[in-house]
Amino acid sequence: MTDASPSTSIPSGGPNPDVDPSVAGVDDVAKALNVDPDTGLSSDEAARRLEKFGPNRLKSKPPVPKWKKFLLQFKDPLVYLLLAATAISLVAWFVERATNPAEAEAAPFDCIVIVVILLLNAILGYVQENRAEAAVSALSKLTAPHSMVLRDGKVVEVATDDVVPGDVLVIGEGDTIAADARLIAAASLRLGEASLTGESVPVAKQTAPLDSVKALGDRTNMVFNGTSVTQGTGRAIVTSTGMATQMGKIADMLDDTKQEKTPLEKEMDGVSKMLGIAVCVIAVVVILTLAITEGFGTPQDAIDSLLLAVSLAVAAVPEGLAAILTVVLALGVQRMAKHNAIVKRLSSVETLGSASVICSDKTGTLTRNQMTVETVVTATGHVNLTGTGYAPVGQAWGPDGSEVRHGTPVESEAILTLGVGAMANNGELREQRGADGTSQWECIGDPTEVSVIVAARKTNALRPWQGFERVAEIPFTSERKKQTVVLVDKSASGMLTAVAKGAPDVLLEQCTRIYDGGQIRPITDADRDRVQSKITQLSSNAYRTLGMAYRPLEVTSLAQVPGIELDAAGQVQDVADQSDAIERDFIWVGMVGIIDPPRTEVRDSVAQAHRAGVRTVMITGDHPLTAARIASDLGIVDDEHRRAVTGDELDAMDDAEFDKTTRDVSVYARVAPEHKLRIVDSLQRQGNIVAMTGDGVNDAPAVKAADIGVAMGITGTEVTKESAAMILADDNFSTIVAAVREGRVIFDNIRKFLRYLLSSNVGEVFTVFFGVLLTGVLGISAAGDSGVTVPLLAVQLLWINLLTDAAPALAMGVDGEVDDVMARKPRRTTDRVINGAMWADIVFIGIIMAAVTLIGMDMALPGGLFSDRHDLGGSHEEQIVLARTMGFTILVFAQLFNALASRSATASAFKGLFSNVWLWAAIALSTALQVVVVNVPALNVAFGTMPLTGRQWLECVGLAACVLVASELYKLVLRAVAAAKRT
């Protein structure tokens, strides 16, 4: 972390410095921070504190230098091995050029080719990484650039970085809070804290001290850095700045959270190390064997032995593996991007396919984060409204699913209820038209209030109120729990009407009458009991309830309302201070049930995930009832297990009980960021591969710690996007499930080309290993030859690995879905990408490949084991070149036949033989390249080859085809064994 800010907090609470500001009185907080709430800090004192505590800024990691990022691309055991081989080859070339310049190569072709390939791989990885990284720290973007504070008795605007502990923040609607602060004044103040706590609706604030320290979402007398004011005004004393704020603590958690390698990265690291160790062991064994059996009599013998080590290294290492893996994953990333899943880390594509648990935030991920009125309850009955979100499109339906007929009492009462709620309202619904003519609806103000306006627009409930204008307002406060607006009917009589909305039980106390069946009658105790029963029923189903009432004032001026006091000039004093004169004798009209609805498509996606063995876990800061209801609606849990475990309950658990809970429980509510992180850690300890989705800052640590973090692209905060490996451009949970499917297909394809590449490289290693040990038996070296004669040159092995291997492997990487990949369970963390059965297949094919290659070389030499052809003519050196060309060509074609066989571990290569046109194109390309390297004179010099006759080409192809035949027989045995086990 940089040292940009030593910011801290000054604990409040009088004599006890450990007392949280939320449980301390306003006077104690002011005293502890040495500030007068009426005048604020002086400019000199603010400057002194700024120097002491530093800027109010979140720290961020310094960017990694470009040169370092490029060098990190070479951090791989296989790369180290190839660099060592390059150095050995270069030294041997210089020595040979000095001692025997006539026979030395004109240029160190082996070294040049290896270095070029390593550079290309590094450039490809560097470019991909740069595309994925953001240039600036996202956490720093969350703070507002300027804030209003009280200094020297005046309200002034200062840079947010200059806010210090003890400053008095002056808060208004639309502001972003600059620091953590204790409220000292609040008028109808509500804050949106979803990004910090996960609470889906704005939180009403008040100034009274709390009886105990509560969760962040319940600290109603505190405001927090990075949250926003949706309604009202207030003042607050800053208690924490910079890294000492709750946002800063999350930043610290992010810094301390290690981003784990993906399973594929871990597996490739293991394969790289294993291959490196294996080739070193084989090289040492071969060289020691030669030293014991033949001895090193000359410096040339030592040079030849070093070149043999280079050949073994080149044969063992699939140089193109990193590039092929990157390209295949990149192609998968492009396919996902078309379906709105933006992947930042390529290896995360495969991880998604292995996911066994998807931990998801609720607000904005499983739900729309758009409060919606779903039901209206009146004296006559209730109606349900269709349509979700802020688009005013929907219909009214009865409880039995039938459409509510126009003019019926229940419809009239529902329209009256929604009309009253929309008029007693400070929210605003705006329509934004895009360039393509589509409409986007924007919520201005409290989402709960706007939801009532949307419902009123759906039912044309505002039409009867078109001639009414606002005269006065008695605002909502957390103590009053209701809002009243006085309207004047300018289109007709000019009479005043008071409309009110609020907590149903509170508003009901002010009602003496009820609107029932088109008539107004006195309200009875039975009516009150029915309303209370409906409140309980709606609350148990996770609805937030709002009651509506109105009162015709039967006067044309507020001054005529009985009980209203006038000032000396005969003007009406502040109506808000005379609420008792207005808020009485109300007529109860009904109430609404509001909820942040689940996304309609998510239920099907959850079901698909369950079919694939992927468990969905909801983790939210919202109310337990709301969490359990949404989880049940989406099929995450059934009604029998409709329960949410809270953060307080999790705090009371030891590790063993915590792990048991995470195994059994799929819904968590009222949780803090540390709880989310602990849940992810617990699931990972149990062997799960965890995907964690989120949008708010509170999700970021868990998103980063998960095996794959998924951020929301629309509603997600920048810090969450930075922490994630994947971003959903459409904020749609269903996109995750589609990405899981794509990840599984990609994983299958990765196994295909790994089987192909590794079996081909094992074949090359065995060819070099046994070719050296059996050089005399096979006729590769003649009697009296000194030194080590390698069966194939390092540059020939490089050609096979980089060119003839690459195209078929890439073609396998774009194979489509062969089986129903969502019908099988996810891979366990203990399952290897390359398991024992696959290694057996790889070694078997490698042995066959080496055998046919060495047989072909033997057939081209006199005095061999399988033939004794003295009719070839030419010098021994020319015969060796011919044999190498034959072996080189056989090995190329053997690998092309192996490409057909590697598409499946058990299915015949002839099943869907021509389904992958790209594979056949790759085979054709590789064949053409081999023909060129064998027949073009310039390439003959570079690669140590010579042209072949027609008969020799047929011999090469015939021997290479033995690999396909052997593979088919091997699969036949595997299928027979599997069938026997099933019976």
N, C-alpha and C positions, 0 to 999 in steps of 0.2 A: 504494500500500500504506500502511496505517496504521503509526504508529511505536510500536506496542504493545510490541515486544520487540526489543532489540538483541542477542539471543542469539547466541552463537558457539560454537565448539568449541576445546578445547585439544588440539593435536596431541600424540600420545604417541610414544614411541620413543627416550627418552634424549637424547643430545646432538644428534641430527639431528631437527629439528622437522618435517621433511617425511616421516618414516617413518610409514606407516599403522599404527594400533593392532593390526591383525590380524596383522602380521608381527613385532610386538614382544613380548617376554616380559612376564609379569605384573608382575614387579618393576620393569621399565623403565616400564611404563604407570603404575604407582603412584607411582614417583619423579617422572615428568614431570608428573603431576597433583597431586603433593604431598599424598598421602593415605595413611593406614595402612589397608590392607584389613581388618585385624582390628577396628578401632574406628570407621572411617569419618571423616567430617568433624566438627568441632565445630559446635555451633549457631551460634556467633559467626562462624566461617569461612564457613558456608553462607549466612548473612545477607549477609556481605560480597560473596560471589560472586554472590548473587542481585542485589544492587545494581549490581554491575559488568556482568554479562552479561544481566540482565533476565529476565523470566519465561520459562519453558519453554513457549512458545506459538507456534503458527503464525500468521503474519500473514494478514490478509484485507483485501480491498479494501473501502473504505467504501461503504455503499449509495448509489446515485444518488438524489438528492432527487426527490420526486414531481413537483414543479413542473418540474424539468429533463427528466424522462422525458416529461412531457406536451408540453413545447415541442419535444422532439426529433421528435415526430410530424409537425411542420410542415417538417422538413428534407427538402425535395424541390424540384427545379427547377420542376415544374409548380405547386406551391403558391406559390412565389415569384412566378411569372408571374401567377397569379390574384390574389394579394395586391396586386401592382402595378396590375392591371386594376381591382381594387376601389377602390384609392386614386384612380386617374384618374377613375373613374366618380363617386366621391363629390365630388371637386373640381369636376367638370363640373356636377353637380347643384346644388351650392352657387352656382356662378357663374350658371347658368341661372336659378336661383330669385331671385338678386339682380338680374339684368338683365331677365328676362322672367317675372315670377312668375305671370302668367296662364296661360302654356303649360307651366310646369314641373310635373313630376309631384309628387303629394302626398307621396310618400316615395321614397327611392332604392331601388326594388325590386331592381335588379341587385345592388347592394352587399349588401343584406340576404340575398338568396338565396345568393350566393357564400359569404358568411361563415358562414351556417348550415350549408352543406354541408361546408365545411372543418372546422368544429367537430365535426360528426358523424363525419367520417373520423378526426379526431384522437382522439376519445373511444373509438371502436371499436378503434383500434390500441393505445391506452393500456390499455384493459381487458384485451385479449388478452395484452399483454406482462406485466401484473401477475399474470395467472393462471399464466404460465409460469415466473416467477422464484421462487426460494426466498428466505425472509426472512433466513436465517442462513448464515454461512460453513460449508460442509461440512467443510473440512479441520480446523477446530477441534473437530469432533465426534469425530475419530478418536483423540484422546488420552484416556486413562483419567482419571477425576476425581481419584483418589487413588493413591498408590504407597507401597510399603514400602521404607524406606531405613535404612541403618545410620548413626546419628549419636551421638556421645559414647559409643560402645561399646554402644548399645542399638538394637534394631529399633523404629522408630517409623513412624507413618503420616503422610504429608505430602501436601498438595495437589500434584498433578502439575505445576502451574505453578511450584511452588517447588523442583523438582528442578534441581540445578546441576551443571556439570562437576566431576567428582571425587567426587560422591556414589556410595555403594555401594548398588546396587539389590539388594533381597532378592526373588527371583523364585520364584513358586509356580504350580502348575497353575491355569489359568483367568485368570491375570493378563494385562493388556495392557501391553506394554512402554512406558515413559514417555519414553525417549530412546535414542539410540544408545549402546551400551556394550560394553566389552571384558569377556568372561567371565573370572572368576578361580576359579570353582567351578561344577561341574555334575554333577548326579546324575540319570541317565536323562532328561536334559532334551531336549525336542523342541518346536520352535516352528512354528506355521503362518504361513508368509510369502507365501501366495498373493497377497494384496492388494498386496504390494510387488514380488515377483519373478516371480509367475506359477507358482511351483513348486506342483504339485497335492497333494503330500503333505508332512506335517510334516518339518522338517529336524532331524536329530540334531545336538546341539551338544557341543563339547568345549573344553578350555582351552588346549591347546598352540598355540604360534605357528605361523602358516603359513609356508611357504617362499617365497611371493611373494604380492603383492596379487592377489586373484582377483575374479571377478564377485560381485555381492551374494549370489546364491544359493549360492555356494560358500565364503563367509566363515563357516565353522562355529564360530569362536570369538567371533563378534560377535552381538549382538542389536540389533534396530532398532525405532525408534519406530513405534508403531501396529500391530506384529505381536502375536500372542497365543501364550501358553504352552499347549500341548496335553497335556504330560506332564512330570513331574519337577520338580526344584527347582534353584536355582542362585543365584550372586551375580555381580555385574558392576559394573565401574567405569564411570561415565558419562563418555563422551568428547565427546559433542556434544549440544547442546540446541537447541530452537526451530528457527529457520530453517537452522541448520547441520547438522541431521540429514538423512538420506537423504530423509525425507518432506518436509522443508523445501526441499531442492533441487528436488524435483518441484513444490512450490508456486511456487518461483521460475521454473521452466520454464513453468508455466501462466501466470504473470503476464507472461512475455516472449513467449508464443505469441499471435499475432494471430489472431482468429477471422475467417476469410475470409467475404466476402459470397457468397451462393449464386448460381449462374448466373442464376436468374430475377431476383434483386435487381439484379445487374449489368446485365441486359438492360433491365429497367424503368428503371434510372438512365439508360441510353443513350437509350432512347425518349423519356424526359422531357426530357433535354437537347436532343435533336434537334428535338422539337416546339417547345420554347422558342425555340431559335435560328431555326427555320423561321418561326414566327409573327412574331418580331421583324423578320426580313428582309422578310417579306411586308408587314407593317404599314408599314415604312419606305418600301418601294418604292411602295405605294399612295399614301401621304401625299405623297411627293415628286412622284409623277405628277400628283396633283390640284393640288399647289401650282404645278407648272409649267404645267399645261393650263388651270386655272381661277383659280388664285391665291386667297389668303386675304385678303379685303377687310375683314372684320369679325371681332370677337372670337368671334362665333357660329361662324364658319368654323373657327376653331381648336378650339372646343369640339366641333364636329361631328367634326373629325378625330380628336380624342382618343377620342370615343365610338366611332368606327370602329375604333380600335386595341383598345378594350375588346371590341368585337364579334368581331374577328379572334381575340383571345386566348381568348374564351369558345368560339368555334367550333373552334379548334384543340385545345383541352385537353379530353380526356374526363374531366370532373370526377368521374364515378362510378367511374373505373377502379380507383383504390386501394381503394375500398369493395367493389366487385364482386370484385376479386382476393382481398381478405381473406376475404369471405364464402365464395367458392368453395373457397379453401384450408381455411377452417375446417370446411366441410362434409366435405371430404376427411379432415381430422383426426378428425372424429367417426366416420367410417366406419372409419378405422384403429384408433381407440380400441376399437371393438367387436371388433377382431381382436388386441387386446393390444399395439398400438403407440401409445405416448403421445408425440405430437409437441409439442415446446416452441416451436420456431420454425416459423411457418406456411410460410415459403418453402422449408423443408427438405423438404416433401412433394414438391414438384416435383424437387428435387435428387436424391432417392432414385430417381426414375424415370430420371434421367440417369446414374446411377452406372455406371461401367465396371469398377471394382474394389471388392470388399468385403474389407477387411483385418480379420481376426477373431482375437481371442485364443482360445486353446484351452480352458483350464480354465474350466468353468462356462458356456461359450458354445457351443462345438462338442461339448464333453463335458458330463457331468452333474455333475462335481466331487463324485462319490460313488464312492470306490474300491470295486471289485467283484471278487470271486473268479470267474474265468471257467473255470479248469481246475484239476484235481487230478491229480497224477502220482504213481503208486505203482509198486511192483515188478512188479505184474501188468499194468499198462497205465495208461490215463488216461481221465478222464471230463470232460465239459464241462458247466457249469452255465448254465441259462438264467436270465433275469431280470436287471435292472440296478438299481443304486441300493440303498437301505437297506431297501426293503420285502422281507421274507423270503419271497418268492414265486418259485418256479422249480422246474425239474426237472433230473435228471441224464441226460445223453445220451452215448452212446459216440462215438468219433471218426468212425464211419461214419454218424452221424445217427440211429441207432436208440436207443430208450429203454433205459437200463441196467436189466436185470432184477434184481428184489430177491433177495438172498441169494447173488449171484455174488461170486467173490473180489474182483473189481475194485470192486464196490459196497461190500463190507465194508471193504476197505482205504481207500477214499475217505472213508467215514463215520468210520473210526478216525482218519484224518489230520485231518479237520475238527474232530472232537471234541477231540483233543489240543490243536489250535490255539486252540479256543474256551476251553478251561480254562486254558491258559497265556496269560492275557489280562487286561489291565486296562481294556479298553474296555467300553462299555455301550450297548445298543440300547433306546431307549424308544419306546413308542407313545403318540402324542398324538391323542385323538379330538376332532374338531371338532363344532360344534353340529349340523352336518348329518349326523353319524354317520360321516363319512369318517375314515380313519386317516392320520396323518402320522408317519413314522418319523424319530426324531431320533438323531443320532450323538453320543455322549458319549465324549470321549477321542480317541485316535489313530484317524483314519479307516481306516488299514491294518488295525489290530487289529479294529475293528468289522466290517470286510468279512468277516473270518473267522467272526465270530459270526453274521453274516447267512447266510453259506453253510452253517454248521452248522444254523441254524434251517430252512433250505430242505430239508435232507436228514434232519431229525430226528436229527442226529448227537449232540445233547446228551442224548438219552434214556438211554444207558448210564451217564452220569455224574451222574445225578440225586442219588445218595446221597453224593456226594463234597463235601468242604469244604476250603477252603484252610487250610493250617497255616503255611506259610512261603513266602517269595519271594526269589529271587536276581534283582534287577531287570536290565533291559536297559540297557546303556551303549554309547556309540559305540565304545568300545575292545573290549568283549566281543562285541557284535553278536548277542546271544542273551538270552533270558529263560527262567528256570526257576521253576516253581511246584510246591510239595510239597502233595499232597492226601491227605486221610484218607478212607477208605471207611467212613462211619458206619453205612451201611445193612446192612453184612455183617460182614466180618472185622475191620474197624478197621485194616487194613493201609495203609501209606503207599505212594504212587506219585508219582514225579517226572515232570512233563510239561514239555516244552521246545519253544520255537519260536525261529527266528532265521535268520540268513543261512545258506542250505543248505550252502555249502562249509565254513563254520565249524562248524556243528552236526554235519556228517557226520564230522568228525575225532573227535568224542566217541562215535561209534557203533561198537560191535563186533558188533552183530547187526542183522538186517533182518527185517521182517514181510513174508512172501511167500506168497500163496495160502492164508492162514489159518494158516500155520506160522511159527514163529520159528526162524531158522537163522543161523549165522555169516555175517557180511558178507564178501564177497570183493573182490579188486581189480577184477574185472570189474563187480561191482555198483557200486563207486565210480565207475568210468569211465562207466557208463551214467547215473548220477545227474549227473555233471559235464557229460555231453553234453546232458542235458535242461536243465540250468541255462543252458548256452550257447544252446540253441535258444529257450528261453522269453525270455531276455534280448534276443536278436536280434529278437524280435517285440514288444519294448517292454514285456514283463511284468516286474513287480517280483515277486521270488520269496521265499517263506518256507518253510523246512524245518520238519518236525515230528518229534519223537522222544519216547519215554517210557522209563521204567525202574521196574519194580516194586521197591521197596526191601526188601520182605519183612520188615519190622519194623513195630511199632505205635507207635514213638516215635522222634523224631529222635536222642535220646540213644543209641539202639541202633544207629545207622548207623555202620559202621566208618569211623574217621578223624575223626569229629566230636568236637571238644574241648568239655569242660565247664568252667564256672568253679568257684570255691571252694565255692559253694553247691550244686553239682551240677546247675546249669541249663545248657542249651545256649547257647553264645555265639552271636553274630550269624552266622546261616547264610550271609549274603552274603560274609562274610570266609572262609568255609570251603567255597567253591563246588566245589573239587576233589573233596571227599568225596561230593558229590551228582552233579555233572555228569561222569559217566564211565559206561562200559558201557551206553550208551543203545541202544535199539532203534529203528532208522530205520523210519518208517512212510510217509513220502511228503512231497510239497511242493505248494504251490499257486502258481498264476500270477495276479497281481492287476493290474488296470488300471483307470484312470478311463475308462469306456467312452464311445464317441461316442453322441450322441443318435440314436435310431433313425430319426427323421424327417429328420435333417439331410442324409443322402445324397441323398434325392430333391430336397431344396431346392437343394443344390449343383448337381445335374444341371439343374434348371430355370434356375438362374442362368447356367450355361454355355450353355444353349440361347438365352438372351437376350443372349449376348455379354458377360456379366458374369463377370469372373475372381474367384475366391476365393483369398485369400492368408492363410495361417496364420502368426501371429507370437506366439511364446510364450516364457516363461522356462524351460520344462520341458526335459527331456533330449532331445537330438537324435533318439535312437532312438524315443522315445515320440512325438515330434512327427511323424516320418516315418511311423510306423505308423498313427497316427490319420488323417493326411492321406490315406494310401493307402486306408484303410477307407472314408473319406467320398467318395472320388473326386476330391479336390482335385488329386492327382497320380496318375499310373499307376505301376505297379511299376517300370517302366524308369527313371522319374525320382524314385524314392523316396529323396530326399536332403534333409537340412536344413542350411542354412547357419547357423553359429553367430555370436554376437556378436563373438567374438575374430577370426573370419575377416573380418567386416565392418569391424572396426577397422583391419585391414591393407590395406584397399582405398582407392584414390584415388577422386575423384568420378566419373570416367569408368567405372572398373571397377565402382563401386557401382551406377551407373545401369544398366549392362549386366546386373548380377546381378539387380536388381529387375525387369528386363524378362523374365528367363528363369526365375527361381526363385520358387516359391510357398510354400515352407516355411522358417521361420526359428526357431531355437531358442537357448536360453540367451542371450536378448537383454536388454539393459537399457532403461529408459525412453527414453534418448537415441537408441538404435537404432531403436525404434519410430517416433519422431518423424522420424528421418532417412529411414526407408523411406517414410513417407507423403509427405514432401517430394519425394523422388526420383520417386515415382509421379506426383505432381502436375506435376512439371517435364516429364514425358513426355506431358502432355496428358490425363491421366486425371482423371475425377471420382471421388474416393475416399471411400468410406464406411468408417469405422473403428469396430469394435465392441470393447467391453471391459467388465470388471467391477472390476478392481483399481485401486488408486491408481497403479500403474505404467503403466496404460493412459491415464490422464487427459490428459497433454500431447498425445499423438498423437490422442486422441479430439477434443480441442479444435481441433487444427490441421487435421483432415480437412475435406473439403467438407461432410460430414455425420457427426457423431459419434453413435454409438449405444451407450447404456449398458444394462446388465442391471438390471432392476427388483428382482429378488429377491436375488441374490447381489452385486449391484453396490454399491460403496462410495458414500457420499454425494458425495464429491468428483468421482467419475466421472459421476454423474448431473448434477451441476451443470455439468460441462464439456460435456455432450452436448446435441445438438439433438433427440434422440429417445431414449425409454426403452422397453425391451421389458418389459412387465409380466409375461410368462411366461418370460423368459430364453431364448427359443426362437429359434434362428437362422432357422428357417423363417418366422417372422414378418417377418423382414427381406425375404425374397424376396416375400412377399405385399405388403409395403409398396412394393417396387419396382414390382410390377404396378400397384398403385393410383396410384403416382406417375406412371407412364406414361399412364394413363387421364386423370389430372388435367392432365398437360401437353398432351395432345391437346385437351382441353376449353378450356384456357387459350388455345391458338392459335385455336380457333374464335371465342371472344368477342373476342379481340384483333383478329382479321380484321374482325369485325363492327363493333366500336367505332371502330377507326381508319379504316376505309373510310367510316363514317358521318361522322366528324369531318372527314376530307378533303373529303367532299362538302359539308359546311357551309362550310369555308374557301373552296373554289372558288366556292360560291354567293355568299358575301360579296365575295370578291375580284373576280370577273368581274361581279357585280351592280353594284358601284361603278364599275368601269371602263366598263361598257356601260350605265350608268344612262339615258343619253339615248336610245340605240338601242332599248332595250327598253321605253321609255316610263315608266320608274320616276320620272323627274323630268321636269317639263314645261319648255317653253321659258321662259326668264326666271327660273327658280328659282335661288336662291342657296344656297351651302353644300353640304354633303355629305348625300345621301340614301342611307341604308343599306338594302339589300333586306330584311333581317330584323333585328329588334331583339335586343339581347343577352339580354334576359330570355326571348325565344322560343327562342333557341339553348340557354339553360340548361335550359329545360323539356324540350327534346328530349334533351339529354345526360343529365339526371338522372332523368327519369321514364320516358319512352318507350324510352330505351336500356337502362335498368337491368334491367327485368324480363326481356326476351329474353336479355340477356347472362348473367344468373343462371341462366336455364333451360338455356342451352348449357353452363354450368359443371357441371351435374349429369347430363349425358349419360352413358350407360353405355358399356361397352367395345364398340366397333364392330368392330375388327379384332383379330387375335391379337397383342396388344402385346408379348408375350414372344417372338415369332418374329423380331423385328427387333433389330438391333444398337443399343447405346446411342448417344445423341447425343455427338458430339465437343465438346470445349470450344470449338472454332472454329465450330461450327454455331450459327447465330443462331436465337433463338426466332422472330424475324420475318426471314426470309431474303429474297433478291432476288425470288424468284418470288412470295412473299406480298406484297411491296411493290408489285409490278407489278399484282397483283390488286386491292390496296387503291386504288391510284391510278386504275385503270380504272373501278372501281365508283364512286369519288368523282366522276370526270368525268361519268359517266352520271347520277349523282344530281343534280349541280349543273345539268346541262343540262335535265333534265326539270323541275326546280324553277323555273328561270328562264323556261323556255318557258311554264309554267303561269302565272307572274306576268305575263308579257307578254300572254297571252291574256285577262287580266282588266283590261287597261289600254288606253285609246285611244292610237293613234299608235305602236303597238309594231311589232316586226319581224315577228311571226308573225300578228298580227291587228290590226285597226283598229276596235275595238268602241266606237262612239259612243252605243250604246243603253243604257249602264250607268247613266247618270244620276248625280246627286250631285256634290259638290265634288271637287276634285282630292285633297284630304286624305282624303276618304272612299274614293276610288278606290285610293289608296295603302294604306289599311287593308285593303281587300278583297284587293288583290294580295298583301299580306303574309300575310293569313290563308290565301289559296290556296297561296302558296309554303311557308308554315309547315306546312300540312296535307299537301301533297305530299311534303315532306321527311320528315315523320313516317311516312307510309305507305311511302315508298321505303325507309326503314330497316327497316320491318317485313318487307317483301319481301326485303330484304337479309339479315335474320335467317334466313330459310329457306335462302337461297343459301349462307350462311357456314358451314353445318354441315360442309361438306367442300370441300376445295380443288379437287377434280376430279370427284367423284361428283355426279350429278344431284340437285337438291333434291327431285325426286319419288320418289327411292329412299328408302324408309322415311319417307315424308312425315309420317305421323301417329304415328311411334314415340315421339316425345318429347311427351307430353301437357302437360308443364310449359311447353314452348315455345308451344304453342297457347294455353294459359291466359294466358301473358304477352302474346301478341299481342292476345288479347281484352281484357285489362286496359288495355294501351296504347291500343287503339282507343277504348275507353270513356272514358279520360282525355282523349283528344284531342277527342272529341265534347263533353265537358263544358267544356273550356277555350274551345271555339269558340262554345258556345251559352249559357253562363251569363253574365249581364250583369256581375256583379262581377269575374269573371275576364277578361271582355272589356276592362275598364278596366286591369287589372293587366298583361295580356299584349298589349294593342294588337290585339285580334282583333274580328271581327264574325261573326254567323251566316251560314252558307252555304245556298244553295238545293240542292235535290236534284240538279239538273244539275251544279252546281259540285262537289258531293261526288263524283259519278261521274267528272267530269273529273280530279279529284285522284287517285282510285284508279286510273283508267286510265293516267294518266301515270306514277304511281309503279310500276305493274306492269312498266313498261319496264325497270326495274332487274333484275327476275328474268329477263326474256327475254334481256337482254344478258349476264347472268351465265351462263345456260344455253348460249348460243352460245359464250361465252369458254371454258367448260369442255369443250364439244364439240371445239373446236380443240385444247385441251391434251391431251385423250384421244387424238385422232387423231395428234398429234405423238408422244406416248408410244408408241402402237402402231407407228408407223413406225420408231421407234428400236429397238423389240424385234425387228422383222423385219429 
